[in-house]
Amino acid sequence: MDIKLELPQDDLPLMANTSHILVKHYVLDLDVDFKSQIIEGTLVLFFQPGNRYRKKSSSTEETCRSESNEACKFRMPEPCHVPVPNTRTFSSKMRYNDFAICGKGEEKTSGKDGNHDNRGQASGISSSKYCCDTGIHGSEDFLLVLDCCDLSVLKVEEVDVAAVPGIEKFTRSPKLRVVSELRNQIVHELVTLPADRWREQLDYYACCSQAPGCGELLFDIDSWSLQIRKTGAQTATDFPHAIRIWYRTKPQGRSVTWTSDQSGRPCVYTMGSPINNRALFPCQEPPVAMSTWQATVRAAASFVVLMSGENSAKPTQLREGSLSWHYYVTMPMPASTFTIAVGSWTEMKPETCSSNDLAAEISFSTSEADFRYAGICGHVEYPCRFQDTSATTQEVIPHRVFAPVCLKGACQQTLLQLLSPCLSAAHSVLGTHPFPRLDVLIVPANFPSLGMASPHIVFLSQSTLTGGSHLCGIRLCHEIAHAWFGLAIGARDWTEEWLSEGFATHLEDVFWAKAQKLAPHEAQEQQELRACLRWRRLQDELQNSPEEMQVLRPNKEKTGHMSDSGSSVIKHGLNSEKVFMQVHYLKGYFLLRFLAGRLGDNTYFSFLRKFVHTCHGQLILSQDFLQMLLENIPEEKRLDLSVESISRDWLESSGLPQPLQTDLQAGAECRLVRQVDAEVAKWNQLNRRPRKRKRRGTEEVFEKVRHRWCELIVKHKYTKAYKHVEKFLLEDQAMGIYLYGELMVHEDARQQRLARTCFELTKELMDRCSAQVVAEMLF
């Protein structure tokens, strides 16, 4: 069935009917095959009916019936010859040893037959008024809708959780005679276990995920979703609360990138936006679907598996030449934050191992014995670090660095030395680290940005390793800031990206100043200079982007609204140019800078720490932050500020806000700004003089400003240095995309030839959005 809704081409649909049923936990059991460039295996989902589930009105039923009956017809599952491990034999003594999957057979899950591929139809979804989007339409069956694309689904079945030994303690009512009700009650009791029983909960999730199937379910796929139903289950309450999906990814799937690292070895990693993880596993994409997960991933022994996980996984050898890695997460988060990277990574360690680092590694581990309550949190119950006294005082969390071995020297010279001071600086500003550990991975050259943060893991571009510590330190601080803003505190509506990127951009300066141990006046001067540079970047972006893309809150008063089913649409979510825009970073940064100026830094950051403690583990909208902020502003400083005025002037308008224009005039008086202006004037004057001496040391002078150097080469058509531009485009794809535009805009044949040559050499390695944008520039 292909659910229809007319959408602008660049809008991203979120299909999952999260108002009716919610995934509480995912168990992934996957094999990574680099030869076929496929990830395949099983996904077990544990559900809980949503609070908003209700019967549809007669008008909705009438609308549904008026639709083509064909839209609601499902195919019966075709014979699917998939080897299924024998999971009917359980031992009552089996335990979840370090969260290794219990009862796991070694047979690889693969199947060529019964492959229900996506049908590649035109993009379309259904709003809640349409047939089969929700729960009850007279005698119709309940329909589970998951976000999914670029996947081959082989089989869907109900899981017989009642077959797990010892599970009977989760059956409260002895009167239940209907087996399906018994299974659902078991899952309900399991997903609602208190936080101090998290280890037992993970144990049973693992064992339940290996329980036998007890009946195949009807399913179908369209362009953006997987739809599943069980004959006779007319409500979300009746629908199976534990199902298993057998599936495989596709080599061209948009959630992962198959490529080679800087040493030429194969690797694969998740890309994040724009479609997040729906081409990695079927899931509920709307951010309100907060879930936990655990994953077992098998790969050849030469590969290392890194993942969003609270544990630093140690591999287990299954058979010769194959290793298994297991990770878990107990803090509920949107499925979009799940991240995986598999490659021939090498852990980079300092030349001399610090005893302090070792102490940090062993000083904290989440366990029932150490669990302490230091206050009441506003989120759903989970083993929260903000409630653990040993975690709240931990300035530096355990951390590791991974990269191809050829980058060992660069990592030791810069990144390894920066992690501890940057983590400590972040703690001094915001307090408790939301996550217990951090891995940092230097990703391949085709990674389209300078960095990306996910729970427990940060991706950094190799471009951050050049030019000394400043670029690396600033970017590292930005990604560390996302642990609080973007991950621990998320936006309830994804169109409000500024709640993540604006905060991270504002905080990166503060963290970096503290990491460098700058005096207050030095920190202020550095931040004023960076503000002036950002102001110029923002002006350029506003002059060269559509007005509708400049608005931080494009849905305005409808922000956060969903359909009755929970489905929604992300405006411009598929716009390839949006990935490279910085409006949400820069306008968000300047709004927070403006507010901090009104309150004073001490008052503002004291409030921010309070806000983090109050809102971690939750989703927010702009007005939640602004309302709480204004309640903490002394009356004499509030003046004309209100949620409405800030939203109108900063969030819901295009262009440059008036307060920003006034604010930057004062910044121009900063000593460092005047010093830079004077230096620029001096060099401009020197460049006008005739020179006979040959320039020396060009490479050394410009090594720290390679991107700007390349821009100048292009602008002045300095042909002798075109090799530097070529090298930058080939090796620094995270920053190089903007250079393609510079090469084309001057309409110089040689420059355009250089751009097209470099693109031909790299286009197969580029991510899809980057390649699309560059191709539009060149052809």
N, C-alpha and C positions, 0 to 999 in steps of 0.2 A: 504494500500500500504506500502511496506517495502522498503525504499530507500537504495540502496546498495553502500558501499564503503569499500574496504578492508583496515583495520586498524590494527596496532599492538594492542595486547589485552589490554595493559595498557594505551593507549591513550584515551583521553576524547573528543568526538565530540561535537562541538557547532553547532547546526543545523539551527538556525533561519536565515531567509533571510533578514538580517537587512539592506542590501544595497538597497532593494526595498521598504521596509515599516518599520516604527519604531513605537513601542509602546511609547506613550508620557505620559500615565497615566493609573494606575491600580486602580480599585475599587473592593475590596474583601469584601464579605458578608458571614461570615462563622459561623458554629456551631461546637463546640468541644465536642465530646462524648467519655468519658473515658471508658465507658463500652465496646464499640465496638472498641475503639482505632482508630477512624476515624474522620477526619475533613472534613466537606462537606458544600457545598453552591454554590455560584455563583461568577464568576469573570467577570467584565466588562472591556474591553480594549478599549482605545481611540487611534487611529492611525493617523499617518501623512506619506504620501508617502516619500520614501527616495530620496535623491538627485541623487543617482547613478542609479536610475531606468532607464532602457533603453531596447530597443528591442534586441533580441538575433540575432546573425549573422546566415547566412544560414548554415554555417558549424555546428554550435551548434544545429540548428533545425534538420539537417540531423542525427547528433549523437543521438538526442533525439528519432527520429522516428525509429532508428535502434534498440532501446531498446524494450524489450517486451511490447506490448500494455497493458498487464495486470498490469504493474507497475504503470500505470497512471489512472487505473479505481478506482472510488470511490463507496462506498456503499451509497445508499440512506438512509437517517435517518429512522430508524425503529420507530414504535410507542413508544413514551417515556412517560409513565404515571407519570409525575412529577408534583406535586401540585405547581402551579404558583400563587403567590399573585396577586390579582386584582390591577394592577397598572394603569388602564386606567382612574381612577378618581383622578384628581389632583385639589388641591385648589390653586387659585392664591395667597392666603395669606400664603401658606406654606413657612416657612423659614427653613434654615439649622441651627437649634438651637444648637450652640456649635458643629456644624458639625455632628449632629445626622442624620441618614438617613431619608429623608423625604418620607412619603407615605409607610413606611415599615410595612408589615403585620407580624403577629407573627407566621404564619404557618411555620413549619420546612420544609426545602427543602430536600426531600428524594425520592428515586425512586429505586425500585428493578428491574423494567423492563427496556428494552432498554439500558442495561449497556454495553457500548462499551469498554471493558477492553483492556489494552495492551495485545498483543498477545504473548509476551515473546519470540520473534524470535531472531535469532542470531544478535549480534551487527552489525550494518551497516548503513551508511549514503550515501548520494549522493553528489558528488562534483557538482559545478554549471553547468558542461557540460551535466549532465544527465537530463532526462525527469522530468518535474514537479518540478524542484528545483527553477525555477524562474518565470518570468512573462509571456512572450508571446511566444507561439510556433504556429504560424499560427492562427488557430481559437480556440486554447485551452484557458481554463480559467486560470486566475491568481491563484497561489497557495500560501497561507499564511502558513509558516512553523514556528512553535513554539517549543522550547525545552521542552520536557516532558518525564517523565518515571514514572513507579509505580503509575499511576493515572487511575481511572475509569472515563471516560468522558461520560456523560449521554445525553447531548444535546448542540448544538451550534446554536445560532440564531442572526439575525441582530436586533439592538436596534432602535426603532423609536424615536430618540431624538427630532423629530419635534413635538411630542405630549406633550412636557413639556411646561406648561404655562409660558409665558414671554420669551420663547426662540427665538421668531421671531426677536428680536433685533440683533441676530447673522446672519441674512440673508441679505446680502448686495444687492444681485441682484434680483430685482423683476421679471426678465425675466425667471428665472429658472422654468421650468414646469415639469421636470423629478424629481419625489419625491426623488429618491436615490441621485441625485446631490444636492438637497436641504439639505438632512440629512448630507451629507459629508461636505457641506459648513459650516453648523452649527458647526460640530466638528472641522473643520479647524480654524474657528474664536475662538472657545473656547480654543483650545490648544495653540493658539498664543496670548492670552491676555497678556498685559504688567504685570510686576512683582508687581506693586502697586495695582493690582486688584486680588491678589491671593486668598483673602477670598471669593470674588464673584465667582471666578473660581472653588474653591472647592465646593461651594454651588451648582453650576450648574452640576458639575461632579456627585455629589450625586443624584441630581434629575434625571439627564439623566440615571444614572445607574438603576433607578427604573422605567424607562419608559417601555411601553409594547414592546414585541417582534413584529417583522413585517416580519417573514419568517425564517424558519429553513435553516441552511447552511449544505452543505455536509462536512463530516469530516472523517478522518481515523487516526489510531494510529499505529506507529511501535515502535521499541525498544527504540528509543531516541527522537521521535518527534510526534507532533500533526499537521496534515495537514488539512487545511480548504479551501474550495473554494465556490464561488457563481456562479451558472450557468449564463453565459452571461457576467460576469465581467472579462474582458480580461486583465486589467492592474491594478496596485496598486491604481491608481487614481479612477478607477471604483469600486474597492472592498469596501465593507462597512467600514466606519471609526470608527464605534462603534459596537462591538459584545459582546454577553453574552455567557459565557461557564458555563454549569451546570456540576459539577464534585464532586468527593470525593477522598480522599487519601486512601491508603491501609495501614493496620497495619505494614506491612514489608517495607513500603516506606523508602528510604534511606536518605531523606532530614530531617526527624524528628525522634526523639527518645522518645518512650513511656517508662517510667520507674517510679521509686519511689524515693522520696527525702530522706534526712537523717532522717526524722521523720517517714518514712514508708508510706507517702501519695503519691498518684499518681500524675504524672506531665508529661509534654511533652515540648520539646524545639527543635528548629532548630539546625542542626549540622554544617551548613556551608559546607566546602569542604568535599569530592571531587566533588560531583555532585551539590552542592549548592541547589537551591530551586526548581528545576524542578520536584521533587516529592512532592512538597507542592502546587504549582499551575503552570499551563502552562505559560511560559514566554519567553522572549528573553534573553538568557544567555550571548551572547557576550558583553564585557564591553562597547562597543561603543553604546549600546542601553541604553542610560541614560534616566531614567523616574522618575516621581513622583508617589506617591500612597496614598491611604487612605483605611482604613480597619475597618470594624465593626465585632467584634468577640463576640459570645455569649457562655457562659459556666455556669455551676452550680454556685450558689451563694457562695459556699465555696472556689472558685478559684479566683485567681488574674491573669489578663492578662497583660503581659508586652510586649512591641513591639518597633521596630524602629519607633519613632514618635516625632515630635517637641513639642507636647503637653503632659502634665502629665494627662493622661486620668482619668476621674472620672466615675465610673460605673453607669449605669442607670438600674433600675429594670424594666424588661419587664412583668414578671409574678412571682408568688411566687416560690422562689427557683431558679431563673434564672436572671443573670445579663448580660448587654451588655456593651462592651468597644469599644471606637472609637479613632483611632490614624490617624494622617496625616503627610505627608512629602512634603515640597514645593521645596526642593533642588533636582534637578535631579541626580540620582545615578543609578549604575547598579542594576538590580533586584536581583543579588546574595547577595547584602548587606542587604536585607530585613530579619528581625529576629523577632521571636516570642517565648515566653515562657509562659506557662500556668501551674500554680500549686498553692498549698496552701502556698504561700509565705507570710511572715510577714515583714512589713517595720520596719527596725531597726533604732532606733533613739537614740541619745546620752542621757545619764541619765539626763543631764541638757541641755535644748535647748538653743543654742547660738543665741543671737540677730543678730549677723552678718550673720548667716545662713539664718535667716528669712528675713533679708534685701536683701540678694542675691536672695532669692526666688521671691521677689516681685519687684525687681529693674528693671527687663527687660522683656518685652514681645514684640513679633513682631507684629506690627500693622501698618496700613497705616499712622496713625498720627505720629508715631515715625520714619518712614522711612526716612533716610538721606543718601545722597550720599557723600562719603568721597573720591571718586576716581573712576576710570574706571577699570572694571574687564574684563578679557579676555574670560569668560565663557558665555554660553547662559544665557539669562536674567532670574533671579529668585530673591526672597527677600534675598539678600546676607548680612550676618553679617559683612563682610569686608567693606560694604558701609554704615554701621550704626554706627554713632559716639558713641552711648551709648554702643554698643556691643564691640567695639574695646578696650574700657578701662575696660571691665569686667574681672577682674583677676580670679574670681571663679564663675563658672556657677552653677545654681541650681542643686542639686544632691540628690539622694536617694539611700538607700541600702536595698535590699531585700534578705531574706534567710529563710530557715526553722527555726521555733522558737527555736529549740534545739541548734542553733548556735548563739543565741543572745549574750551570754557572749563573745565569740571569736570575733564577729564583733565589739562589743563595745570596746574591749581592743585594737584592731589593726586597722581594716579597717576604721571605722568611724573617727578615729583621723588622718588618713593619707590623706583622699580625698582632703580636702581643701588645705593643703600645696603642694600636688602633682599637683593639677590643677593650683595653683598660679605659681608654678615653671615652668610649661609648658608654661604658658602665658608669663612669663618673658623671655623665650628663643625664642618662635616663634610668639608671638603676639596673635591676635584675635582667640578665640576659634571658630572653624568652625560651631559647633552645639550649640543650645541654652540651652541644659540641658543634664544630664547624670544620667542614672540608672545603678546601679551595682548589679548583681545577683550572689549569691553563688549557683552554679549549683550542681546537684547530684554527688555522688562519682564516677559514671561511666563516667563522662566527660573526654575525652581522652587527654586533654592538660591542661596547667596551666591557660590559659585564651584565650578569643576571643573577639575582638572588632567589633562592628557594629554601625551604626548611632544611637546615643542617648542611647546606652545600651552596657554594658560590662559584659561578663560572666567571673567569676573567680572560679577556683577550690578551694575546701575546704582545699587543701594542702597548699595554700598560707597563711592560718590563723594560722598555727603552726610555732613555732620557732621565735617568736617576730616579730618586724616590718620590718626587712630587706627584707625577701623574699616577703612579701606582698607589701611593698613599691616599690621594684624593678619591680615586675610584674605589679603593678598598673600603674607605669610610662610607662612601655612598651605599655600597652593597650591604655593609654591616648595619647601616641605619634601617634597611628594609626588614631586618629581623623584627623590629618593632612596628614600623609603618609599611604596610603592604602584606605582612605575613601574620604576626601576632594580632595586629589590628588591620582588618581588611575593609575595602569599600563594599558596601552592600549593593551598589550599582556600579558596574565596571566602567561606565562612561566617566565616572569621577576619578580619573587616573591621578589627578593632582594630589589626592589624599595619600597616595603612595610616593609618586615621583617628586612632588613639591616638597614634602617633608624630608625625603632623603637628600635632595639637593640642598635644602637649607641646613640640614644637620651635618652634611659632609664637611662644611667649612669649620663648624664648631668642633667636631671630633678631631679633624686634622690639626687645628691649632693646639688642642690639648695634647695630641700625640707628639707634636713637635716641642711641647713645653714652651710655647711662646709667651712672652710677657703680654699683659692685657692690651697695651697700646700697639704692640706688634701684631697681635691677633686682629685687632680692629682694622689696622691699616691693610693687612692682607685681605680681609673680608671686604673692605671698601673697594679695593682694586678689582677683586673678583666680581663684585656687584656691578661695577662699571662695564666690565667685559661682557657679563651676562646681559646687561641692558642693551648693549649694541647688538648682541646676537638675537635678542628678542625683537628688536626693531627690524632687523633684516628678515626674520622669519615672518613677522606680521605683514611686511610689505610684499612677501612672495608666497603667501598661502591664502586659500579661500577663507572668507570671513566665517563661514559655518564651522571650519576646523579650528578656529581660534577660541572657541567657547569652552570653558572648563566644565560647565554643567549644561550640556546641550538639551537634556530632557526637561530642564527647568522644574516647574512644579510637579511634573510627572516622574521625577527622579525617584528610583526605588520601586516604582509601580510594576506589578506583574499581572498577567492574565489570571483568571480564576484557577487555571491548572498549575500556574507557576512558571510557565514559559514566558520568554521575553526576547527582546531584540537589542543588540548592541549597535548603536548608531556608528557608522563608518568603521565597524569592527574589522571589515575585510579590505579596507582601503590600503593599498600597498604603500602609498606615500606617508600615511599616518605613522608608520613604524619609525620613520626617520625625522618626524617633527619633534620639536622640543618645547612647544607651547605649554604643555601641562607641567613640564619640569620648571620652566622659567617663570611663567605667570604665578604658578603655585608657590615657588620660592619667594617671589617678590611680595605676594600677599602675606606670607608668614613673616617675612622681614619687616613689613609694614606694621603688622600686629605686635611683633616683638618690640619695635620702636615705640609704640604707644604705651606698652606696659613697662618697658625697661627689661633688659635681659634677665636680671635676677628673678623678677616676678614671672616673666614669661616661661623660663625654663623650670622654675618651681612648679608652675601650673602644668607644664608638659609632663613632668614626672608623675604628677597626680593623675593626669589624663591617661597615661599609659597604665598605671596601676588600676584605674577604674575600668578601662575599656579593653584590656588585652583579652584575647580569646573571643572577641566579638567582631561583628560587622557594623560599620557606621556609615552615615551620610554626612555631607558637609554641614548641614544644620545642627547635627549632634555635637560636632566639634565646636562650631561657632557659638552655640547656645551655652555650652559649658564654659567656654572661654570668657564670654561677656559677663557671666555670673561671677567670674573671678577678677574682673577689672574694677578697680576703685571708681566710684562714681565720677570723680573729677577728671579721670582719664578717658572715660567712655565717650563723652561729648556726643557727637552725632552718630556714633557707631551703633548698628543694630544688625541682626541676622539678615533682615530684608535689604538694608543698604549695602552691606558687604556682598550679598548674593547678586544684587543688581549691578554694582560697579565692577566687581572682580570676577564673578563666576558665570554670569549669564550674558555678558557683553563681549563682543569682539574688540580687537584693537588694544591700545595701551590705556590702562586706567589712569585717570587724572592724578590721583595721589602719587602714583609712581613717577610721573613726570616731574613733580615738585621734589620728591625725595632724592632723585638722582642728581639734581642740581647741587645739593649739599655734598653728595659724594664726590663731585668733581674737585672739591677743595682738599681731598685727602693727599697727604704728602707723597705717597707712592704713585698716585695718579699723576701728580704734577711732575714727579721724577721721570715717569715713563714718557709723558708728553715731551719733556725736555730732551730725552734721549732720542725720541723719534725725530724731533726737529733737528737735532745735531746730525743724525745720519742722513736726513734728507738734504741738508746743506752740503755735507761731504760728498754725497753722490752727484752733486752738480759740478764738482771740480773735476778737471781732466786728470787722469791717473795713468802713469806709465808703468808703475810697479805691478807685477803679477800678484794676484790675490793668493794668500796662503791660508791653510787651515780651514777651508770652507766646510769640509765634512765635520770637523770637530766642532766648529762654531754652531752649526745648524743641527747637530745630532739631536739636541733636546727639543727642537721645534721643527721636526721634519715635515709635519703637515703644512705648517705655514710657509716653510721653505719651498715646498712643492707648489703651493699656490703662487708664490712669487715667481718661480720658474715659469709657470704657465702664463702668468699675467704679462711678464716681460719677454716671453718667447726666448728664454735663455737655452738655446738648443744643446749646448755642451753639457747641460745638467739633466737632460731628459731621462737619462738612465736612472736618476734618483726618483723621478716620478714613476717610472716603470716598476722599479723595485718596491715603492710604496704601495702601488696598486696590487701587486702580486702578493705581498707579504702582510699588509695591514688592511685587510678588507673591512674590518670594523670601522675604520675611519675613511677608507679610500673612496667610498661611494660618492662623497661630495666632490671629489676631484674630477670624476667623470663629467659632471656638469660644467666645471671650469674649463675642461678641455674642449667641450663642444660649443660653449657659448661664444667663444672668440672667432668661430668659423674659420679657423686656420687648418688647412688640409693636413699638415704634418701632425698637428696635435690631435685632430680627429682620427687619423690613422693610428696613432699611438693608443688612443682610448679603445678603438675597436680591436686592436691586436691584443691588448691586455684582457679585454672582456672575453675574447675567444679562448684565451688560455685559462680563464678562471670560471666561466659561466657554469660549467658542469659541477663545480664545487660550491658555488654560491647557494645560499638559501633562496627559496622561491621568490620571496618578496623583493630581496635585493636584486636578483636577476631580472625581475619584471620591471623594476624602476629604472635600472641601468639600460635595459633594452629599449625602453620608451625614450630615453635620452638620446640613444645612439642611432636609432633607425626610424 
